[in-house]
């Protein structure tokens, strides 16, 4: 720990100054650089004014090539390879790729996206040909020092996680996973009822066989029932814990990056909540703090498509979710039949038919809730190698606009800006984080 602390205090970059523009999910499926509204252009001028711009790449830049996965992340997030130029125009030099859409088009879609990003010179992290590659950092050289980015996701299809490469066997392509365990806490009376129910359904014999064969492991005071893990407690509740092996592997690479780069940032894509969608599951909080302890300069969360709170932990920022930055998931041009099947539509249906049907003409799902269309652009500012302040720019993604215009960010103004910033104050209060509202921006400042 002493060596890590010493390493963290080494002067960074050329003068210890650095700033990073951070955004949440970029589900970009159309060209956006043609628009000229002042409040739209101001967003990207702000990003480009920073040393580095970061976003979560929520789409595949694959020209819709690759075998569609039977289990996608929702909308099949295919897009034109040419959109990489739009990400460059937007000011993004680094992107995270571990998310629930990483393998919507199987390994080929993932690989095409890798080739497109590499050719464009955009650093990216979170997927790879094996688990070691998916876990390892991406690096970007800047005038203010070398920047490392690492990325993982807790939300993914089971087959999508990468596997380790052995000396005698190939690894499995995929994303860097953060698995977790959910514990359903029950009282003694409730546990007795569950055990009686298990016996009455005739499940005990099958479980006994599975235990003997080594397929099933129950600790004392635990009951595995219907795929759920129940544990004894004084009162009912739900808690989650991150997978210890995943945490150990991920933090190993953060510590490696800490020795190899001036600045280290970790990005997590996570949908999981603690009952309310705006409150992260407790395993996410545990993991975020472990990343900071391992040497990350900031933890950047996204995934639930809504804002979550900000924590300052050991003098470093944890953003549990930045919400959506670009959200054009209703403008994807092509889809496999699987998504039409989910909407109850046949081969004669068009994309617009499917979007109308699944949202019931914008009366349910994402189009029906303004919370999905309000977010923030964060500016992280470092001086003397230490985090000094964050500036929060509230964004509005055009919830009230027609579908072709919806999903592009503009700087939020007046009442909308105030509403977003007050929401961030409320969500961050449990972490003891003070956000000062200054006009149409929020300020977090360390003394």
Secondary structure, 3 states (H helix, E strand, C coil): CHHHHHHHCCCCCCCCCEEEEEEEEEECCCCCCCCCCHHHHHHHHHHHCCCEEEEEECCEECCCCCCCCCCCCCCCCEECHHHHHHHHHHCCCEEECCCCCCCCCHHHHHHHHHHHHHHHCCEEECEECCHHHHHCCEEEEECCEEEEEEEEECCCCHHHECECCECCECCECEECECCEEEEEEECHHHHHHHHHHHHHCCCHHHHHHHHHHCCCCCCCCEEEECCEEEEECCCCEEEEEECHHHHHHHHHHHHHHHHHCCEEEEEEEECCECCCCCCECHHHHHHHHHHHHHCCCEEEEEECCCECCEEEECCEEEECCECEEEECCCCCCCCCHHHHHHCCCCCCCCHHHHHHHHCCCCCCCHHHCHHHHEEEEEEEEEECCEEEEEEEEEEECCCCCCHHHCCCCEECCHHHHHHHHHHHHHHHHCCCCCCEEECCEEEEECC
